[in-house]
Amino acid sequence: MRAIKVILNDMMRIIRLSNTSDNFTILIHHFLFWKSITSRFTTFLNYVIKRVFKVSYLATSKRREHKKMETTTEKKPYGTVLIRAKDILDYLEYRVDPVSLQEICTALNTSKSTVLKILNTLCSIDFVKRDEETKKYTLGTALIRYGETARKSFNIVNVAEAVLEELNDTIGETVHLGIYEQDHVVYVKKLNGKGQIILSSQVGHTLPLYCSAMGKAYLAEQSEKDVRDYLSRITIEKRTENTITDPEKLIQDLQEVKQRGYAIDNQENEKDIYCIAVVIKRNGKIEGMMSVSAPRFRITEEKKQKMITSILEARQKIESKLNG
């Protein structure tokens, strides 16, 4: 606008001169006028070009940045080696006994060179231990520290611990606390019985839902559809003579569990072990499961009733703390 105003002023000056000046003077002013127009038009054109280029550049930059963000989002999760390392740790946990390099490679369908590199790294940080004589591998001691810290992080363990100890003293038998994880029960707390017989269960170990007291207590709280979905995606293994392998009979058993308020594992998961379990809820949602286990030969009707009464009382105390 400023340039146009200047040009108009120059034109008016030339018109005034044409009435008062000679031809030579008018010619000079015409020349200066058109030179001024050319100069100002060039300046204006450069300004327009710069503005357009700047807008175009910013738009292009934004498109590039947006495309970069999309590309980053679409990338696969970083750390496939970490996932492979977890697979190795899972296999070692599953096998319990020391295993060879070849066994790990076969189980994971992975080359020896890849597995060996990962194992060497895991050994260097004590996640895995290698026996120099047998050349076999087991889980390392460093995992104990992490496992203990993780166990303490579960709020239900902290809340229930005192009640579990009281239950353990009252019954004199093994007390377990477990949580649900990926179609299994995971032990997060264990108190051994007072007798000489010590059960083989350990914190961190898992057991199936369909044949354990804690697992059946959990399943009994699920809808029939969810139970059937669970049964369709697992393989029911007959772990003992008492294991219920018929889905319809198991569903019927779960209905009885729901009605009476506790589940019984009468040597269904492990021979000669009798177990009673209940779920623990917070605001109507399952936080975990608790059980009392004993050798079958020590179970009398009187002791069975004492176990039932005691575990139901313990559940009430824990739930009062969780919901209080």
N, C-alpha and C positions, 0 to 999 in steps of 0.2 A: 504493500500500500504506500509505503514511504517513497519507493522508487517511482511509482506512477504519479504521485503528487509532484515530485521534482520535475518529471518529464512535462507535465501539464504547465508548470510555471515557466519552463523554457520555451514552450510553444507560445504562450501569451507574450513573452518578451519579444520573440521574433515578429509576431503580428504587430506589436507596437512600433518596432523598428522599421517595419516595412512602410509605415506612414511618415516616418521622419528621417530616415537615413538613405544613403546612396546605395546603389546596387552592390558595390564591392563589400560594404559592411554587412549587408544582408546575407551575401554569399558566405562570408566568414562565419556568421552566426548559424546559418544552416548546417555548415560543416561540423561546427562544434556540437550542435543539437543532435545530429545523427550519430556522432561519435559517442555522445553521452548515452543515447538510447542503446547503442550496441554494447557499450561497457556494462550498463546496468542490466541489460537482458542476459548477458553472459554470466554476471554475478548471480542473478536470479535462477538461471538454468542450473548452474553449479550447485546452488543451495537445494533445488528440487531433487537433483540426482543424488546428492548426499543423503537427504532425508529418506528417499525411496530405498537406497542401498542399505541404510541403517535398519529400516523396518524389515527389509528382506533378510538381512543378516541375522537379526534377532529372532525372526520367525524360524529361520533355518536352524539356528542354534537350539531353540526350544524343541524343534522336531528331533534333532540329534540327541538332545538330552533325554527326551521322552522315550526315544527308541532304545537308548542305552539302558534306561530303567526297566523297560519291558524285557530286554535281553537278559538283564541281571535277574529279574524275577523268574524268567523261564528256565534258568539254569538248574541243573540237577543239584541236590543237596551236596554240600562240600564234605569231604572226609569219608570216602568209601573205604579207605584203609581202616578207619576206626570201626566201621560197621563190620568189616571182616575180622578185626581183632575181637569184637564182641562175640561174633560167631564162635571163635576159638574158645573164649572164656566160657560161653554157654555149654559148649561140648565138654570141656573139662569138668564143669560143674555137674553135668548129666552123668558122666562116666564114673566120677568119684575116684576110682582107682587110677594109678599112673598109666598114661597112654603114650604110644610111640608117635614119632613124626609121621610115619606112613599111615597110621590109623586116623590121625587128624586130617591128613590130605584126602584120604578116601572118603571120610565122613562128610567133608565140606566140598569135595569135588574141586579141589584147588591144587595148583602146582606146588611141588616141594620148595622151590626157590621162594615163592611168595610167602608160604606159611612159615618157612624158616626165618625169613627176615622179620616177620611180625613177632614170632616167638622170641627171637633174640632181643627185640625191643621190650617186650613184655617181661622178659627175665631181668633185664637191666633195671627195671623199676619195681621189681618184686611182685608184679601181678601174676607171674608164672614162675614156678621153680623147676629146674632141670636136674635130675639125678645123674651125676657124671658117670656112675658105674653102669646103670641100666639104660641111660640115654632117653629116659622117659620123662614126661611132663605132668605136673600137677598144679593146682591153683596156688598162688603165692600168699605169703603172710600179710602183705600190704592190704589185701582185700578185706582182711578181718577188721582193720581200723575203719575202713570206709563203711563196711557193713554195720558195725556197731554204731557209728554216727548216724547212718540212715535209719537204723532201728529206733534210735532215741528221738529222731525227728518226727516219728509217728505220734501224734497227739494221743491216740487211743492207748499206746503203750504206757506213756507217762501217767495217764489218768487211771488206767486199770491195774497198774503194777501192785499197789498195796492190797487191792482186793484179791488179786490172783495169789499173792503170798498167803493171805488169810485163808483162801479156799484150799491151797496146798497144805497148810497146817491142819485144817479141819478134816480133810479126806485122807491125807497121807499118800496120795497118788499123784501121778504126773499131770501137770496142768499146762495146756497150750493156749496161746493166743495167735490167731491167724487173720489174714486179710485175703480178699479175692483179688486175683490178678490173672488175666488171660486164661480163663477156663480152669484155673487151679486155685488151691489154697496155698498160701505162703506162710510158713511159720515165722512170726516176728518176736515171739517170746516163749520160753520153755522153762518150767520149774520141775525138776526131777522129783520122783516119788521118794518117800522115806525108806522104802525097802531096799533090799540088795539088788533087785532087778532094775536095771536102767534101760529105758526104751531107746531105740536107735535113732529116733527123730532128732533133727538139729535145726536151729534157727537158720532161716534162709532156704531150707529145703521145701519142696512142693509136693502136693499129693492131689490126686484126682477128686473132682467134685462128686461123681456118681457113687463112689464106694467108701467115702470117709464121712464120719459124723459131722464134722464142720462143713464139708462140702454139701451134704444133704440138707443140713440146716439152712444153708444159703439158697440152694435150689428150691426148697419148699416155699421161699418167699417170692419166687418168680412166677410169672404167669405160665400157664400150661404151654402156650405157644413158644415162649422163650426157652422153656425146658426142652421142648421137642427140637427147636432149632439147635440148641446145645448138643443134644444127643445125635443129631444128624451130621454134625461137623467133627465128632470125635470117634475114636474106635474104642468100644467097650471091651476091656480086657478082663478075663476071669482071673483075678489075682489070688483068690482062695476059693474053696468049695462053697462058701457062703456069699460070694459076690453076686449081686443081682444083675444079670445081663439082659433080661427081657425088659425093653423100654416101657411096656404097659405095666408090668409089675413094679417097676421103679417109680413110675408116676403115681401109682396107687400108694406106694410106701411114702412118697413125699406128701401126699394128701393127709396121711395119718400123722406125719411129722408136724404139719401145719396145725392140725387139730389139737395135738397134745402140747405143742410148744417147745419140743426138744427132739433131737435126732439121735438115733442109736446106730452104732457100727458094731455089730456082733461078729467080729472076725471077718468082716467083708473086705477090708483093705489089707490087713495083716493077720496071719494065723496066730491064734492064742491071745489076741489083744481085743479088749472090750472098751468101747468109748461112748461117751454121751456128750452132746454138744448143743449149744444155743447160739443164736445170732445176737449181736449187740447193735442197737440202733441209736441214732441221734436225729431228733426231729423226724422220726419215721423212716429214715434212710439207714441202710446197713453200713456200719463203720467197721465191723469185723466179726469174728466168730471165736468162741471160747469153748474148750473141751476139757474133760477129765478122762484120763485113760488108765487102764490097769490090766495086769495079766488076767486072763479069763478065769483061771482057777481060784482067784481071790474074790470073785463076784458071787455074792449071795443075794437073795431077795432083799434082805435088810440093808446090805451095803448099796445095792442098786438104788433103793429108795432114798438113802442118805445122799448119794451122789446127785440124784435128780433134785432133791430139795435144796441142797447146798449150791448147786450151779445156778438154779433159778434165782436164789437169793443174791448170789454174786452178780448176776446180770442186772438185777434191779438196782444194786448199789452203783455199778459202773454207769448205767444209763442215767441215774440221778445226777451223777457228777458231770456227765457229758451234756446233759440238757439243763443243768442248773446254772 
